[in-house]
Amino acid sequence: MAFIGRKREVEWLKKELGKPGLVSVLLYGKRQIGKTELIKYVLSEMPSRSVYYQCKQVAVTETLADLTGLLKMHFPALAHFSFSSLESAFRFVFEQKGLVLVLDEFNYLLESDPSIESVLQSLIDQYRDSSDLKIIISGSAVKMLSRLSEYGRPLYGRLKSSLFLKELDYREAALFYPAASLTDKVAYWSAFGGEPFILRLIDDSKTFDENLREIALNDDAPLGNFVAFLMVSEFVSIKGANDVILALARGFSKAKDLADQAHISPAQLAYIINKLIDLDLVERRSPIDDETNKKKTFYQFRNNLLNFYFRYVGKNLSYQAIMNPEDFYHHFIEADFHDKYVPKIFERMARDFLIMRNKAGQIKPPLLKVGVYWADDPVKRMNREFDVVTYDELGYTFYEVKYRDRKLGMDAVSSEKEQISSLGITGFRQGFFSKSGFEGIKGEYPCYSLEDMYR
């Protein structure tokens, strides 16, 4: 299958590899997010020679033998030569011209030989002015690799640039299913998010329901195996992580509730939540009008695929084992998915859309904050959460987000204005997102339809 998406990441890596002299960069992210595919695609687009080495969970002696064999394949003159150490093997690489060295899953090498950091530091310092080697260090141990460039570590100041590879955004994810209708694109994004490994399994000639059954609901559906792999590979050493994820899937979002549901202490929860945030699986949200209020801080899935799986499949595995996929879908998924789950995901899409436009310089004055807004009126004993609100130098803009099968009209404008005003909020502006477009208000307020969001 052809390489899809990652335009910004491709441009970043090409730019780094195109710089003169010795260059070393770090690319990291959770497993199966597409790091290897990105590296191989960029290398295929560039004229430089490359040596791609995938580190393994083996002893240092095995790594040396493996790397030596790889170098002999690329450099026939080494046929009868043996390296005495990893340092001597890497020294040979540093002395070559016009070469790119990839050390993928570097975390495995670091685990088996912690001194490798100092070895690379010494070689980078020694060959800084004489080598034009390009080094890509890549891996999946997010926390371990993110700390490589921290102050006090051997590679501090030596890694010129780094990139944490996240899942695809909803626009790039849609490149995997170009023939789908706009509403089906939202459904795909809601179910599978931006996970390239799963998105590649979508058959664009089939309906969303057909793909959902084959990928998530059939007896041999790959989604369950993917989630199991992700859970084991990322969380096997994090006690309580599975329970926190299950609590999030059941709708709990406050720290106290999550800790209670997972039967762990607040300190343990904080540790687990930070791990999940580091992996871009969960996000911490606070109202933009009261960001330091811990009582109003909540947590939610950032990763739609995990959210979907644990909300619908993971907690109903005993039923899935004895039911027809279509019956399972109609009984446990269909109504809630379309009526509650997708509209909620659409709100996050609206926030992401505004952030993407803001980053592209398409919103003036530029947005300073994008998020939720919690309004309280203790006198009237009223409160309300507004899910998509922005803040700029002129004040707040409240966006009404509707995922329904009828156009939004002036009645929605009046109703929203009345609700905001009733809470004592003044000087605000209004905007709207609508699945089905607008009637009578398009030119008066910032209004965005599905067509606008996927344009």
Stockholm file with secondary structure:
# STOCKHOLM 1.0

chainA/1-455         MAFIGRKREVEWLKKELGKPGLVSVLLYGKRQIGKTELIKYVLSEMPSRSVYYQCKQVAVTETLADLTGLLKMHFPALAHFSFSSLESAFRFVFEQKGLVLVLDEFNYLLESDPSIESVLQSLIDQYRDSSDLKIIISGSAVKMLSRLSEYGRPLYGRLKSSLFLKELDYREAALFYPAASLTDKVAYWSAFGGEPFILRLIDDSKTFDENLREIALNDDAPLGNFVAFLMVSEFVSIKGANDVILALARGFSKAKDLADQAHISPAQLAYIINKLIDLDLVERRSPIDDETNKKKTFYQFRNNLLNFYFRYVGKNLSYQAIMNPEDFYHHFIEADFHDKYVPKIFERMARDFLIMRNKAGQIKPPLLKVGVYWADDPVKRMNREFDVVTYDELGYTFYEVKYRDRKLGMDAVSSEKEQISSLGITGFRQGFFSKSGFEGIKGEYPCYSLEDMYR
#=GR chainA/1-455 SS CCCCCCHHHHHHHHHHHTSSSCEEEEEECSTTSSHHHHHHHHHHTSCSEEEEEECCSSCHHHHHHHHHHHHHHHCGGGTTCCCSSHHHHHHHHHTSSSEEEEEETHHHHHHHCTTHHHHHHHHHHHTTTTCCCEEEEEESCHHHHHTTTSTTSTTTTTCCEEEECCCCCHHHHGGGCTTSCHHHHHHHHHHHTTCHHHHTTCCTTSCHHHHHIIIIISTTCHHHHHHHHHHHHHHTTSTTHHHHHHHHHTTCCSHHHHHHHHTCCHHHHHHHHHHHHHTTSEEEECCTTSTTCGGGCEEEESCHHHHHIIIIIGGGHHHHTTSCHHHHIIIIIHHHIIIIIHHHHHHHHHHHHHHHHHHTTCSSSCCSEEEEEEEEETTTTEEEEEEEEEEETTEEEEEEEECSSSCBCHHHHHHHHHHHHHTTCCSCEEEEEETTCBSSCTTTSCEEEHHHHTC
#=GC SS_cons         CCCCCCHHHHHHHHHHHTSSSCEEEEEECSTTSSHHHHHHHHHHTSCSEEEEEECCSSCHHHHHHHHHHHHHHHCGGGTTCCCSSHHHHHHHHHTSSSEEEEEETHHHHHHHCTTHHHHHHHHHHHTTTTCCCEEEEEESCHHHHHTTTSTTSTTTTTCCEEEECCCCCHHHHGGGCTTSCHHHHHHHHHHHTTCHHHHTTCCTTSCHHHHHIIIIISTTCHHHHHHHHHHHHHHTTSTTHHHHHHHHHTTCCSHHHHHHHHTCCHHHHHHHHHHHHHTTSEEEECCTTSTTCGGGCEEEESCHHHHHIIIIIGGGHHHHTTSCHHHHIIIIIHHHIIIIIHHHHHHHHHHHHHHHHHHTTCSSSCCSEEEEEEEEETTTTEEEEEEEEEEETTEEEEEEEECSSSCBCHHHHHHHHHHHHHTTCCSCEEEEEETTCBSSCTTTSCEEEHHHHTC
//
